[in-house]
């Protein structure tokens, strides 16, 4: 499947991207120049409209064209200065200020009242010049002013639309390098309002052109003035309904999608967007539903996975994948085992044995997690826990011993009694397995020693035993333990010194 960046660009989307790639941080200056050229183009359209209604000679039309173009250029130069001021952060490279400047620039420009005043003065001056050339009273220029000024307002709308398209490559480039670009602090115009404004503007322009084609030219402004006003009210009466219809048809599904996205952001993965269209918005809704379904499946997997695996390990697997590289770490290993379990299992029913073990682990596992440990393996009536991995904790020995004390206190109140052995040392931590199956484990002599130390509790009669290595790691808390007679541990060639909590 191709990347979203590879989609086919629209006719007016491609050129800004090409210019942005070539100009880089000077792109904002290019946008300012484009505003000036846009004004000249609108002035040219005004000449066409005028020629369709008014019988003007070449020299008269040329002078009006010069005055009209000058008026637009003056207004556009002021607009370009505003644009360069607002867009100044864009020249500084990728930053949140640059992204925000590009996002608010189109609307900030059309909200400048001074531009509309300059535009009104400019078009009024051009109309007065034309009236004088045609030997018409100055008051007659008022008949031409509505058409001229509506053309200027149309150019302001084109500024907004063009700048929005023009700023997309900036927003895409800068926003792609930021993690916190959002619209929360940027004023915006809804899609609904854009359609309500632009559709009547287009129909008004088309209406004025059509009327000019079927109207005889005269040497006054009566016809063009009447046509401009009538076209305005007809567009307002008819086109606004059409624009409202289009706005509802286009923005309705998008609003549904926006609201659903917000609910997903709040954690609601049961939300679905109704697919009510067969166009791109319908495809978008269907894709959104498929995405949310995938997120819900992943969340259910996380919950199910969390029932079998320590949450800390779950997060690490989701972040790094299943192949957690093995590494040698200093850890403390805690081993819990039920004493005389064989005798108990021999006289108890199978379901009673399982229920009793589950009740025991319901007590033991939360203690391990609360002290920052990882319940690594359930081995029948035994449990292996590790402190210091996967969460790195410098005080892993203190945490392991604190957990051992609490486990011995809580677990030895019922029918079963447990022994706890703790050992500290360097072990290899990571995943092991093959054939598509993996198991996160701790391997090394410290693990075997912890198991042997737990067995020694049956000899010494203590609930908890720790090794000398763990005692040294306890630091100031080492005085809370006293030494027990050295006991040979199976598989160990050297005698291991053992310590138990003082009474």
N, C-alpha and C positions, 0 to 999 in steps of 0.2 A: 504494500500500500504506500502511495507517495506521501511525502510530508505535506503538511498544510502550507508550508512556505512555497511549495511547488505549484500551487493552484494558478490557474490562468488569470492574469490581472486584467482589469477593465481598461477601457480606452484612456481614461483620465488618471488611472492609478500608476501606469507604467512610467510616464515621463518624470514625475517627482522622484521616483526611486532611482532613476538613472542620474538625475541631477544631484541627488543627495550623495550617491556613491562618488561622483566626480568632485563635488564642491566641499564635502565634509563639513567642517565647522563654519565655512563661509556660505552655507546653504541658506541661512536666514537673510543674507544680502541678496541672494538670488530671488527669494520669495518677495522681498521688498520691490525689486525690479518688476516682477511678474504682476504686482498690484498696479503699478503704473501702466503697464501694457494693457491690463484688463480694462482700465479706465478709458484708454484710447479706443479699444475695441467697442466698448459701449457707446462712446461718442460717435463712432462710425455707424452703428446701428441706428442712432438717433438721426443721422443725416439721411439714411434710407427712408425712415418713417416720414421725415419732413418732405422729402422729394415726392412721396406718394400723395401728399395732400396739397402742398403749396407750390405754385408755379414760380420757381426761383431761377434766376439766371446763374451762369457758371461763376461769375465773380461774386455774386451775392452768397451763393452756396459755399464758396471757398472761404469767404470772410467769416461766415457763421461757423464753418467747420473749424477754423483756426481758433475762434473765440471759445467754442464748445470744448475743443480738445485742451485748450489752455486751462479752462475751468476744471476739467477732470484731472489734468496733470497736477495742478496746484493742490487739489484735495488729495490726490493719491500720494503726492510727495509728503504731505503732512501725515497721511495714514502710514506711509512707509517708515517715517521717523518713529511713530508710535510702535510700529511693528518691531523695529530694530531695538527699541528700548525694552519692550516686553520680552523679546526673544534673546536678549543679551546673554542670559545664562547658558543658552544652547552653544554659544561659541566656546564655553569653558570645558566642553567635553561631557562625558556621561556623569550625571549627578541627579539627585532627586529634584533639585531646583530646575535643572534643564528640562526634565520630563514634565514637571508642573507648568513651566513656562510654555512649552509646546502645546500642552493640553488646553490651557486657558486662553491662548493667543487668539483663535478665531472669534470667540465670543467677546473677548475684551476689546477687540478692534471695532466691532459693530456697535458696541455700547458707548462709544465716544460721541457725546452730543456735539462737540465742536466740529466734527467731520460733517454732520448733517447741515450745520449752519453754513460752513464753507461751501458745501455742495449746493445749497439753496441759493446763496449769493452768486455763485459761479454760473449756474444755469439761467438765473434771472438776468444776469448781465448779458449773456449770449442772446437771450430772447429779445432784450431791449435793442441790441445791435441789429438783429434781423428786422425788427419792426421799423427801425429807423431807415434801413436800406429799402424797405418796401413802402416807405412814405406813409406808414400807419401810425396812429396815435400811440403813445407809450402805454396807455391803458390796454390796448389790444394785446400787448405781450402777456397779459394775465390769462388770455385764452390758451396760449401755448405753454404756459408754465406748468399746468398739471401733468401734461405728457412728458415734458422735459424732466420734471422732478421725480415722477414715477420711474423714468428710465434711470435716474441716479440712484433711487432706492433699490432698483433691480440690481444695479452694480454692487451695492452694499451686500445684498443677499448673495451675489456671486462671489464677493470677497470671502464671506463666511464659508460657503460651500467649498470654494477653491482652497482656502487655507486649511480646512479640515482634511481634505485629501492630501494637501501638501505637507501637513505635519505628520501624516501616518508613518512615513519612513523614519522620521526622527523619533517618534514614540516607540516604534518597534525596535529600533537600534538601541536607544538609551534604556528603555524599559526592560529589554532583554538582559541588560547587565546590572539591573537593580533587583532587589528582593522585596521592596516595599512600595512600588509604584501603584497608586490607587486613585480613584476618582473622588474620594471622600472630601477633599479640600478644593475641588475644582468645580466651578459653576458650569452647568451644561444645559443643552437644549434637547428636549426629548425628540424622538423620531416622529411622534405624533405632530408636534408643533412645526417641525421642519416641512412636513408634507402639507400642512394647512397653509403655510406661507408660500412655498415654492410653486405648488400647482396653480393657484390663482395668478401668480406672477407670470407664469408661462402662458396661461390662457389669455391673460390680458394683452401680452405682447402679440400673441397670434391674432387676437381679435382686432387690434389696431392695424396690423399689417393687412389683414383681409379686407377690412373696411377701406383702407387706403387704395387697394387695388381696384375696387369697384366704384370709387368716388372720383369725380372730376376735380382737377387741380384748379385752385383759385389763387388770387393774390392777397388773400386775407387768412386769418387764423380761425374763422368761425367753424369750419368743417373739422379741422384737426382737434380743436378744443372740444367740440361736441362728441366726436368719435372717441377721444381719450376718456372723457367722463362716462359716456355710456358703456364703453368696454369695461371700465373699472367696476361699475355697479353690476353689470351682467356677470362678470367674473366672480364678484362677491356673492351674487345670488345663486349662481349655478356651480361654479368651480369649487367653492368651499364645501358644498355637499359632496362633490366628487372626492375632494381631498380628505374629507372626514371618512368617507367610505374606504378609501385606500389606506388611510392611517389606521383605521380599525382592523382592516384586513392584514396589514403588515405588522403593526406594532402590537396587536393583541396577543398573538402567539409568542412574540419576543418578551412581552411583559410576563406572561405565564412562565416562561423559561427563567426570567430574572428572579421571580418570586420563588420558584422551585429551587434555584441555585442558592438563594439565601437560606432556605430551610435546610438544604444539605449542609451548608456552612454551620448551622446550629446543631448538626448531628442527626437530622431526620433522614434516614436512608430508605424510608418507605414511600417517599414522595415520588409521584410520576407526573409527567407532563402529557396532557391529551394531544394526540397527533391529529390535528384538524385540517391540515393542508397537505397538498401533494407536491409543493415546491420545496425550495431550500429550507424554509422554516419548518416544514414537516420533517425533512431529513434531520434537521438539527434537533428537533424534539425527540425523534426516535433514537438518535445517537446519545442524547442526554439520558434517556431512560435506560439504554444499554449500559452506559457508564455507571449510573447509580446502582443498577442491578449488580454490576461487577464489584462496586465498592461494598455493597451489602454482603455479597458472597465472601469478599476478603475479610470483612468484619466478623462474619460468622466463623470463618476459618481461624481468625485470631482468637475468638472466644473459645472455640473447640481446642485449638492448639494450647491455649493458656491453661486448660484443664489438665493437660499432661506435662506441660513444660513450664519452668519458672518464667514469670513475665519478663524478667530482665533478659533472659536468653531469647525469648520471643522477639523482643524489640531489636536485639542485636542481629538475629537471623533476618528479620525484615529489612534491616538497614544494610547488611553486608552479604546476604545470601547464605546458603547452607554450608559452603566450604570455609568455615572459620579456621584460619590458619593456626596451626599449633605453635605455642610459644611457652617458654619456660618462665614460670612466675613463682614468687614466694607466696605460699598460701598456707592456710590452716585447714586441716581436714578433721571433720567430726564424724564419728561413726556411732550409731545407736543400734542396739540389738536387744531383743527380748530374751530374758533369762528363762530357762526351762520351757521354752516354747514347744519343743518336741513332746514333752509330757502333756502339756495343755492341749495340743492339737490331737493327741491320741485319744483323749477322753471327751472332746467336744465335737459337736456336729460341724460339718464343713461350712455351712452358712454362718454358724456362730463364730468360727475361727476368722472368716473374712470380715464379719461385722465388727469383731473386737479389734482386729488390726486397723480397719478403717477408722474406728473411733480413736485409736491411739495416734494415727497419723494426722487426724483432724486436730489433735492437740499439739503434735510435734512440729508439723510443717509451718504453721503460722508463726511459731516461735523463731524458727530459722529465718523466715523471711523478714520478720520484724527486726532482727539483728543484722540484716544485710547479707545473709548467706544465700546459697543456692542449693536447693534440694536436688542433688544430682541423680541419685539412683535409689529405687526401692528394690531391695534384695530379699524377697520373702518377708521374714520378720525383722529385717535390718534395713537401715537407712544410711546412705552416705551423703554428707553435705560438705560443701566447700565454701570457705570464706576468703575473699580476695580475688575471686574470679567468678563469672565474667566481669563483675563490677570491681574495679581496682580500689582497694581500701587499705591504707597503711596500717590501720589498727585491727587487721583481720584476726589476730590472736586474741585480743581482748573481746572481740565480738563473738568468736567461737566459744570461748570459755563462758561468757555471759549466757549464751544460748544453752550451753551444756548444763549450767546451774539451773536455769529455768525449766529445761526439759526434765531433769531429774526430779525437780520439785513437783511438777504438774503430772508427769506420767506415772510416778510411783505411788499414786493414791488408789488405783483401782486393782483389778484382779491380776493384771500383768505388771511385772517390774522390769525395768530396763537398766542396762549399763551403758555408759557413754565414755568413749575414748577420744582424745584430741591430740593431734600431732601437727607440728609446723615444719615446713621445709620447702625446697624447690621441686616443683612438679611440672610436667608438660600438660598444658590446658589447650583443648581444641576439639575438632571433630574427628571421628574415626569411623570407618565403615567402607562399604563398597556395594556395587550392584544397585546403586540408586538409594541405598539406605545409609543414613548417617546417625551418629549418636555423639552428643557433646559429652566429653568425659575428662577426667583428671587421671593421669597415669604417672606412676613413679613410686619410689620407695616410701615417701611420706604417707601415701594412701594405704599401702599394705601394713605399715607400722601402726596407723590409727586403728585398723581392724584388730590387730594383735593386742594393742593396748586395751581395747574394749573387752577382749576376752580375759585379760588379766584382772578386770574388776571382780570376776567370779572367784579369783584366788585371794585377792586382798580384802574382799567384802565391801569395797567402796562402790558408790554409785557413779563416781566420776574419777577418771585418771587422766593426767596429762603427761607429756614427755618433757624432758629437760629443755629441748629446743623451744617448746611452747612457753615454758616457764621463763626462759631468757627473753622471749618476745613480749612478755607481759610487762616488763619494766618495773615500775613502782608497785605493781599489784602482785609481784612474785611472793611477797611475804604472806599472802593469804593462803599459801599452800605449804604442805609439809611432805617430806620424802617418805616413800614407802620402801620396804625391802625390795631390792632389785629382783626382777623376775625374768627368767629366760623367755624370749618370745620366739615362737615358731618361725623359722626361716631367717632369723637374725643371728649372725655369728658373734656379735658383740652384745653384752648386756646393756639394756636400756634402762636408764634411771627414770623412775615413775614418781609422780606427785599427786596428792589428793587434797581437796579443800580442808582447811583446818576446821575442827568441829566448832 
